[in-house]
């Protein structure tokens, strides 16, 4: 062997010694001619001899012949690239597989290598056995013919957990008394028992380890960082910097699972952790079912979510003496307005609410409780409940100094503007301290306090104060009671004592308090005697599977969280509580496997053995053919002048330019001979396909319902295609689509000024509207900034779009967001007496902006069947029909302008409107 090159017949290489001799012989043939001067040679000047012969062989021709002969010698020697240096073995062979979730990242390559190892053992006549450490067998090893195990490989799959339990004892039990060689397919990660198991296998015979060189990644469970969601990605190796894309997945409002959020986790060189913080709206956060690492196929790269990221149940309780019948005077009015977007609210008596076991209980100005109520409420708080109390006239007038359900002792009376214990003017709030749950919230300038209940000085007062006024007076206090908390707002829950309930800060403070009730780690004391039913489980590849056939799990096993065949990672429920068991727990890390120096370690993918004889012999024959052609050319019997001239002439014809011009001419004829709808090429093949299908469906509806007979839609490249052929341009927005060039923007502005219309669709109507801070909304702002777009306004009720063909009030698509914007009406547009609409401008709006994903609602297949779901049931089909009607109105508006605004149509419109 020479490095990774070997020869089947190496003795034949001795013939290479003859090459210098051959060089000398070739240099001597033909012999050098004797030169004689002859005066009569002048008569031959200018004549051309058809046959000529050189006096010596050129050096390059000699080199060509040497290479050809050397290629023949080496080729017949049988060279092999990357030869397998395999020593035939004897005796039993044990193939061991970790088969954990970390093996899933290259499972096909892993099983292919297992098959190769078993095939080699079969050729050597060795019996073999197969063992999975993630689910070891209980019986003793049974060594059989190696080829009999090969059909079983297709049925193997990785498990969603590490090898666990008393692994050394289990392996020792099934291998007791046997001697064998071992090939261990490792997942590349360190396990607690790995070193002991390796030592056991080395005691049985030789040990070879095969593991992947690809990096392993995993996710820890998501957690709250204030009001944001934080999730940490980890890896085993920390050599280089790396970026990963994390995806939050869950159902949209129509129940279809999709990506709800994306973020980039960046690993610095030398770091094994990368944290991502997501600031998500509450409604969006509540829909998240799991986080994934995009492009990584394993259960460790998936983190399921449970009740820790879901809506809280909040009970509301306030006294009712008939004085708070008006909404704006009721403390519950402001609490409901603040909590409805983020929590499920419970009403009723205190006893009924405690039976419902809410996460948070809010009491507005309730000063007196019966002993039974106090005891029940204390027990509920001690078990982890959060009691939030608001002060008021009753609290200030009652004797609450010794109340155990108030965080601090209170003075009798209160403090107000103009009272006996008063300050001269309303007080503002002080910035929240770092140890406050409200830290980081901005303080509005208009939040002031005019009255409050005052805390008695106490050594613990400063520690229990989590919000205060500008003069240091406590505004919100808190104390711990068992596993729960009691929080007191020293002002009312309505606007009687302060403007806090009128501000957005009030909503943010309640949200921060609700987050503090997230479930804690499972404790065996709380779970003893309970049974948890699995709802969904993860397989080794990170796919979510239904767990209907799996039995329940004891609370003690849930608390231990030792994953295995009897406790799989997934989502478990008990009554109204749902808990996620993930492959990686909080604080857990992964590390690469370290093997003893005595163990041979190989990669899963090895260089394939490649014979080179055929290639070298073919090259040698090609060189000999070139030698023949060169000899003929040197002898004047072969000329390349004419073929070269013909080739240059063909290349000079410029055929590609002619073809491009012909394609452009065909495209122009197609776009101008009929009405053609067009869509912008975004670079996303899936989205472009949806745009094409949507415009095909809209063209189909126009053909059946109107006199317009559109041709097939055309995709438009903003950089190269002419836009003036198309009356309407549908432009879906993606977060990562490229920004057009300056030339393209000039073309777009010329298109808008000459009567063209662009329909921008951000497709995010389910999570935002025009101007909202969604990724697509921000991208639209960036793309539209260089365009000459007029002032915009939401589509008014009397806009011609509402009546060009159908009478419409809404413009839904796949989503039903009413935030659709068009060119604003002139400032002098006036309402005409007796008419249902104003005298608006006579042009067509150059742009229409919305986020309802109209193309998905319009899309149909060749048989006219809808391609994508819209809503559910009859309501969804009704929404799809209204979306089609909007598309018809849109095209008719582009083709006819404000034709339906003419006075001649007024009687018919009034009759259809029912006036």
C-alpha positions, 0 to 999 in steps of 0.5 A: 500500500501507498497511503490509501492506494493499494495494488493487486499485482505490485510486482508489475510496477517493476516495469516502470524502470524501463521508461528511461530506456524507452525514452532513449529509444524514442528519441533515437527514432527517427534518426537525425538526417544529414544536412547538405547544402544544394544550390538548386534548392532555391527552385523549390522555395514556395512549394508545399509538400503534402507529406512531411516528416520531422527530423526529431520527435517533439518532447511533448509527444515523447511525454505523451507516449511515456504517460500512456505506457506508464498508465498501462503498466500501473493499470495492469498492476491493479490499483485500488483507492481506499482499500479495506485493510480488513483482517478476517475474524473468527469466533462470535461477534456481538453488534451493540447499538446505543440506539438512543435519540442521538443516533437518529441524526444519521440512522440510515447510514448507521443501519447501512454500516451494521448491515456491512458488518454483518455481511463481513461476518457472514463471509467469514463464517462467524455467528453474530448477535444484536443488542440495543442498549436503549432497550436491552434484552432480558434473555441470554445472547443467542448467536446465530448465522450473521446473514440471518440478522440482516433482515431484522435491520430494517425494523430497527429504530432509535428510541427517545431516551438514553440507555438507563437503569442498571445497565452494567448488570443487565449486560453482564447478565445476558453475556455471562460465560460468553466470549466474543468480539464486539462492534459498538455503534455509539451515539457519540455522547457520554452516558453514566455507565459507558466506561464500565460497559466498555470495560466489560466488553473488552474483557470478552474480546476485542472492542471496536467503536463506530460512531458518527462525526456529525454534531449532536444538538438538543433543547432544554424545556422552555421557561419564562424570563419575565413575560418572554419565553426563553429556550436553550439549545445545547450541543456536545462539541464546542469547537466552532461557532454555529447557528441553528434555527429554532421553530415554535410550532402549533395550530393556527386559528383554523386548527392547522399546525404551522410554524408560529415563530422562528429564532436563531440560536448562535453558539459561540466558539468554545460554548456548548449552550445558546439561549434564545428569548422570544417576545410573543403575544399571549395568544400566540404563546398559548398556541405553541405545542412544541419547539424544534431545531430545524433540520435536526432529526431527533427527539432531543431536538424537540421540546414539548410544552405543557401548562407552563406556557398556557392560559391561567385560570383566574377567579374574580371576587368582589363585594356587591352592595348595589353601588357598583352597578355601572361598569366604570365604577365596578372594580371587576370591569377593569380586571376583566378588560385586563385579563380576558386576553391572557386568562380564563376567568371564573366567577362565583362564590369563594367556595365554588372558585376554590373547588375549581382550583384556579391558578390566581384568585383576585379579591377586590376590596373584600375586607372580611372573611368568615373563619371557614373561608379564611381557612380554606383560602389559606390551605389553597395558598399554601398549596401554591395558589396566588391571592391578589387583593386590591384595597378600597373603602372597605379595606381602609375602614376595617380592622385589617392589622392582624389579617393573615391574608394581607402581606403587611400591617395596615394603618387605620384610615388611609392616605389621600389628596386633601385628607387628614393624612394626605399629600399635596398632589397625586403621586407618580410611581417609582421605577421597579427594582431588579428584584420586583416581578415588574422589573423592566416595565416602562412607567407611563407619565399619566399613572398617578395615585390619589388615595391608598391604604398605608402600611405600618412600618415593619422590619420586613416592609422593604423586603415585601414591597415590590412596587412603590410610589415616588416618595417610597410609600409601598404601592404593591406588597407581597409575602410568601405563604407555604408554596403560594403568595399573597399580593396586595395592591394598596389602591382600588381595582377601579379608577377611584383611587388611581389612574393605574387601571386605566393604563396598559401598565395595569395589564402588564402587571397582572400578566407578570403576576399570572406568570409567577403561578407557572407549575413548579418541578414535579415533586414525589410528595405531591405525586405519590398515589396518582396516575398519569395518562400519556396523551402524546409521546415522542419517538426517537426521530422527534415525531409526535405519536398518539399514545392511546395504547400505552398504559398510565404511569405512576406519580412516583415514576413521573417525579423520578423522570427516568425515561425508558420503555415504561416512561417515554418522553411526551405529554401526560395528563392527570385530571386538568393538569398536563405535564411534558416530559422532555428528553433533556431536562432543565439544567441537563447537558450533553458531552462527547463520549471518551474512549480508552486508548485501547479501543479502535474508533471509526467513523460511520461513513468510510471511504468506499473501496474503488478499483482504478485499473479500468480508469487508468487503462482507459486513460492510457488508451486515450493517450495512445489515440492522441499520440496517433492523431498528433503523429498524423498532424506532425506528418501533415496528414491531418489539419484542424484548420477547417473544423476550428473555423467552422466551430468559431462560426457556429459560436459567433451566431449568437443563438442564445440571444436570438432564443431569448428574444423569441421567448420575450416576444412570445411572452408579450403576445400571450400577455397582451392578447388576453386578460392575464393575471400575474404574480411576483416571483418570490423565490419560495417555490411553495409560495409561488405554487400557491400564488399560481394556483390561487390566480388559476382558481380566480381566473376559473371563477371569473370565467364562470361568473363574469364576461371576463375570460382570463388566460393562465396566470403568469409568473413575473420576475421583477428584475427581467420581465416587463410589467405593463402587460398585466392589469394586476400584480399579486405580490405575497410577502415572505420574511426572507424574500430578496429586495428588488434592485433600483432598476426593478423599483423604477419599473414598479413605480412606472407601472403604478403611475400608468394604471397598474395595481399591486395587491400586497398580501402579507398572509399574517391576518391570523396574527396581525394586520396592516402596520403590525409588528409581524415579520411579514409586516416589517418586510412589507414596510422595507419592500414598499419604502422605495415605491411611489405609494399614495396615502392609504386608508382602510377600505371605506364602506362606500368604496367602489370595491364593495359593489363592482360586481358583488355587494360586499362588506368584508374582504376575507381570504384564508384569514378573516382580518378586516384590515385591508387598505387602499388609496385614501379618498380625496379630502374634498369627497362629500356625501351626496344627499340621497346617495349611499356613497360619496363622490370619490376619485375616479381612478383605480387604487394603485395598491391594495394591502392586506394579510388574509392569504387570498391566494390560498382561498382562491386556489382550486385544482383542475377539477374545480375543488378547493386545495387548501382549508378555510375555516371549518364546516359551513362557516369556512365554505361561506368564508371561501365564497366571500373570498372568491367574490372579493377577488371577482370585485378586485379584478372588475375594479381594475378593469372598469375603474369606478364605473359603478360609481356613476349615477346611472347605477344608483337606482339599481344599487339602492334597490339591492341595498334595500333602501 
